[in-house]
Amino acid sequence: MIRQDVSPIEWLNPLHYCTQEEYTTFLHKMFTTFLHGFWARFFFFALIFLAFWTGVRSRNPTLAAVCLFLSAVIAYSGGLVDWLST
């Protein structure tokens, strides 16, 4: 339960409303379901880098948005495939 006498920045601390074991279990599940395998991680980070490069250096926000969208698809597809296969 969140106390009302804490500062707003302290509300961001997840240990105020869950235990450390629950938090580490959640993080472990999240990282094991997203970004399966070497190639998923490689393409995710390559597309994130390409999105920032094209957005800042080349000033092409359309291509940067496409790269960000593709990286999100790669990141969430591992968890979606696991969810559909069960």
Beta strands, then each sheet from edge to edge (+ up, - down):
end
